[in-house]
Amino acid sequence: MHKKVQEFNDYRQKMNEKILATDNKVIKRIFNLDTNTYTEGHLSVKTKELLGLVASAVLRCDDCIAYHLETAYKNGVTKEEMMETMSIATLVGGTIVIPHLRRAVEFWEALESGN
């Protein structure tokens, strides 16, 4: 696994464990809702991850973009599908999304390289 991807996953896991250890019912419910939202349903997991990617890019959340990129990658999304998805996000979000598009492409390349 590429160092950039590993660092992201390690930090996310460490902080999620700390957050969930606070035993806050509202936070636990939000985390659970988020997890359940992206499971297979009338829409495929792949489609849901791409929708999450668009929303995350428009909201300019790099952590969320990285999460959805990795999950989409693991669910068979191609680079072409990812780029088309990010083109929609850039259209909807405007040019302010371009720096996030750059980081998304960089993270995708890290996913593809694997080392």
Secondary structure, DSSP 8 states (H G I E B T S, - for coil): --HHHHHHHHHHHHHHHHHHHT--HHHHHHHHHHHHHTSSSSS-HHHHHHHHHHHHHHTT-HHHHHHHHHHHHHTT--HHHHHHHHHHHHHHH-GGGHHHHHHHHHHHHHHHH--
